[in-house]
Amino acid sequence: MSIEVKVPVLPESVSDAVIATWHKQPGDSVRRDENLVDLETDKVVLEVPAPADGVLKQIIKNTGDIVGSQELIAVIEPGAVTDAAPVQTKSIATPAAAPAAAPTATAGATELSPAGSRVAEENRIDPANVSGTGRGGQVTKEDLVNFMRSGGAVTPAAKPAPAAPAAVAKLPAGPRSEQRVPMTRMRTRIAERMMQAKNSIAMLTSFNEINLKAVSDMRKSQQEAFEKAHGVKLGFMSFFVKAAADALKRHPIVNSSVDGNDVIYHGYSDISIAVATEKGLVTPVLRDAETMGFADIEKAIAGYAKKAREGGLALEDLQGGTFTITNGGTFGSLFSTPIVNPPQSAILGMHAIKERAIVENGVVVAAPMMYVALSYDHRIIDGKDAVLFLVDIKNQLENPHRMLLGL
């Protein structure tokens, strides 16, 4: 009896998905839990695994088709997969001059899912050197990540250059060349949300500048001890997250949102952190940031950044959020006006740190300065509230001991 392959149940916030890539074709052998197809939503890419061993009998929905929850996309004819019909999986290529290795009883252990293959290729890991914990000894993406953490990966200098985004096509040779490339599902959704923010929010931006010398000195003096104790570096972002979470307590209107004619005040700080990926900007959420310590924040941000690079962010990582922080300074931005992420009512923009001449106690000195911007929904947040919130952030970061003392 044939087995139907259906789109997984999508969350309420995701209306549909697009068939991005079929990894199997009709007639190919498949194994249970092996990735058949990638579905691109407006937030993440989902992998759809095979529900059983067998042969892919029919593909119902082709690449580029829009599909909804529980929609039929393929049919599998169940049956045992023999060695004579090996599963066609994406694997790490060997040099052309090298002779093919003879089949062994453990050959299946090095078969990789597309996500695993990406991790292995980017980090030049030979899956044969990794102990697999998956079904039948298969090497999973988590096995590869753990292998890297244990020191098994090559040095960064040996890694290949990252591939260009799929949405960016190589222009044909010749003068005045052009090429039309359709937007990805994620980029289309980003465009829709930006227009939603522009058309539905009375957006205004206030600015200030922060002297980060105290934070820089603290990072410099405590970096080694912090990394030794917690296994992660102490960055600037954790200071900004802590300062924002504390300021949101004192200025709850900035942590609110509009729902029709109502204002919803959130008694918690779920702070979205903007992360740039090849496919577009994503905003994974630090939940209950007001309860997190510096090490917790740094570990969570590092974990999200890694998952974003590997395409491993889950939908639940991106849902919710009451306030957003974005850091254009990592790309050299000196000054910008960030756009509010609906239904949130405010977003804090960080920028590049530049040494500038300032006056302290009547003396001109050089200090590491950063411009910060707060864009907000002027329908519910008055200019006074926005300015006081920014001043609160400034005071905490210029006196970081205040955060440690809860002041």
Sequence and secondary structure as in RCSB ss.txt:
>XXXX:A:sequence
MSIEVKVPVLPESVSDAVIATWHKQPGDSVRRDENLVDLETDKVVLEVPAPADGVLKQIIKNTGDIVGSQELIAV
IEPGAVTDAAPVQTKSIATPAAAPAAAPTATAGATELSPAGSRVAEENRIDPANVSGTGRGGQVTKEDLVNFMRS
GGAVTPAAKPAPAAPAAVAKLPAGPRSEQRVPMTRMRTRIAERMMQAKNSIAMLTSFNEINLKAVSDMRKSQQEA
FEKAHGVKLGFMSFFVKAAADALKRHPIVNSSVDGNDVIYHGYSDISIAVATEKGLVTPVLRDAETMGFADIEKA
IAGYAKKAREGGLALEDLQGGTFTITNGGTFGSLFSTPIVNPPQSAILGMHAIKERAIVENGVVVAAPMMYVALS
YDHRIIDGKDAVLFLVDIKNQLENPHRMLLGL
>XXXX:A:secstr
  EEEE     TT   EEEEEES  TT EE TT EEEEEE SS EEEEE SSSEEEEEE S TT EE TT EEEE
EEE    TTS          TTS      TTGGGG   HHHHHHHHHHT  GGGS   SGGG   HHHHHHHHHT
T S  GGGS      TTS    SSTT        HHHHHHHHHHHHHHHH  EEEEEEEEE HHHHHHHHHHHHH
HHHHHSS   HHHHHHHHHHHHHHH GGGGEEEETTEEEE SS  EEE EEETTEEE  EETTGGG  HHHHHHH
HHHHHHHHHTT   HHHHS  SEEEEEGGGGT  S      TTBSEEEEE   EEEEEEETTEEEEEEEEEEEEE
EETTT  HHHHHHHHHHHHHHHHSTHHHHHT 
